[in-house]
Structure formats: C-alpha cells, structure tokens
Amino acid sequence: MPPILSGEDFTDLFRRYRHTAWRLETRSHYGKLNEDQPFQDWLAGKDPGLEWFKPWLRMVREELATGKRMERVRLIDDPPSDYLRWELWGTPYNLGVGEDIRYLPRDHPIVAELPDHDFWVFDSRTVARLEFDGDRFLGATLSEEAEHVLAALQARDAAWHHALTFTEYMATRAR
C-alpha cells in the first residue's frame, strides 16, 4: 500500500491542484461523532459557530478565486443520518465560497456502479483515496495509475450526471 498522506501534506493537495478537484463522499458519517464538539453542539440545538469551519472555507475561497473549481457529490440516505443532516446544515457555507456540492440518493440505481469508498480526483490525473480506520480519518493514498484515474473519472461523470443540486435536493425533502 502506498504511504498515507495526512495533515498539512494532505491539505496541500488543495493548494497544488491547477484546475479541478472533485470528491465522492460515500459514508453516512465521518469521524468520532462523540468527540466532534461543533457537531455535538448542533445536535443539542446549540449554535456551533463557524470558527472550526473557517480555515477550510478561507482556503477554498482563496483557491477558487484563482479560477479553480471544486465539486463533490455526497451520497445521502433517506432519511439522512444525523451526520448527513449536519453536512446539509453546513452546505450553504461551502456553496457561499464557491464549492459546488451535489446530493445523490443512496438508493439511486447508479450508486451500485460507483466505488464504495471516498476519494478526491485532482486535475483528472491524481486520485486521492481517503483512508479510514473505522471512523477515524487517516489521510489519503495517491495514485496516478491510468486504471485508477479512469475509474475515478467514470464515477465522477456518472455521479455528477444524476446528482441533485443542494436546492433541488432540499426541495425534494420539503415534499
């Protein structure tokens, strides 16, 4: 297995790409939920604030201001898990800095054709497969092998084609 990139080395991927960064999110929750204080505050009906989120939002805003694109598709359950509802709460902040996040219902037939793991693909040439130990995020393993890149790009195209914008998804929830 290739080495796992983590910490600032992982974050640097978002500063070094030149054109596009695209992610598939497959999990119904991330991290140790009982250790995530902003999430716990939100679950308890308290305002979690944005201090914990600002470094990511600032970096995304700065990178996208250079003309880059950042997109992702989140698989979402019906009903959404508490963590996915938390991500829905935060999505307008991501959209506000220029990220394009879309939602694909997990029961959509195309999901069976997608990888069962999270990944980013940068500039259609580097795949960063996200590695987890149970619920704990470890970092990413990188590949530029043609078969890995092609599989990621095919998944991107299929997921993006069927995914709903945030506004479209929220409208389906209101019905």
Rosetta blueprint (number, residue, H / E / L):
1 M L
2 P L
3 P L
4 I L
5 L E
6 S L
7 G H
8 E H
9 D H
10 F H
11 T H
12 D H
13 L H
14 F H
15 R H
16 R H
17 Y L
18 R L
19 H L
20 T E
21 A E
22 W E
23 R E
24 L E
25 E E
26 T L
27 R L
28 S L
29 H L
30 Y L
31 G L
32 K L
33 L H
34 N H
35 E H
36 D L
37 Q H
38 P H
39 F H
40 Q H
41 D H
42 W H
43 L H
44 A L
45 G L
46 K L
47 D L
48 P L
49 G L
50 L L
51 E L
52 W L
53 F L
54 K H
55 P H
56 W H
57 L H
58 R H
59 M H
60 V H
61 R H
62 E H
63 E H
64 L H
65 A L
66 T L
67 G L
68 K L
69 R E
70 M E
71 E E
72 R E
73 V E
74 R E
75 L E
76 I E
77 D L
78 D L
79 P L
80 P L
81 S L
82 D H
83 Y H
84 L H
85 R H
86 W H
87 E H
88 L H
89 W H
90 G H
91 T H
92 P H
93 Y H
94 N H
95 L H
96 G H
97 V L
98 G L
99 E L
100 D E
101 I E
102 R E
103 Y E
104 L E
105 P E
106 R L
107 D L
108 H L
109 P H
110 I H
111 V H
112 A H
113 E H
114 L L
115 P L
116 D L
117 H L
118 D L
119 F E
120 W E
121 V E
122 F E
123 D L
124 S L
125 R L
126 T E
127 V E
128 A E
129 R E
130 L E
131 E E
132 F E
133 D E
134 G L
135 D L
136 R E
137 F E
138 L E
139 G E
140 A E
141 T E
142 L E
143 S E
144 E L
145 E L
146 A H
147 E H
148 H H
149 V H
150 L H
151 A H
152 A H
153 L H
154 Q H
155 A H
156 R H
157 D H
158 A H
159 A H
160 W H
161 H H
162 H H
163 A L
164 L E
165 T E
166 F H
167 T H
168 E H
169 Y H
170 M H
171 A H
172 T H
173 R H
174 A H
175 R L
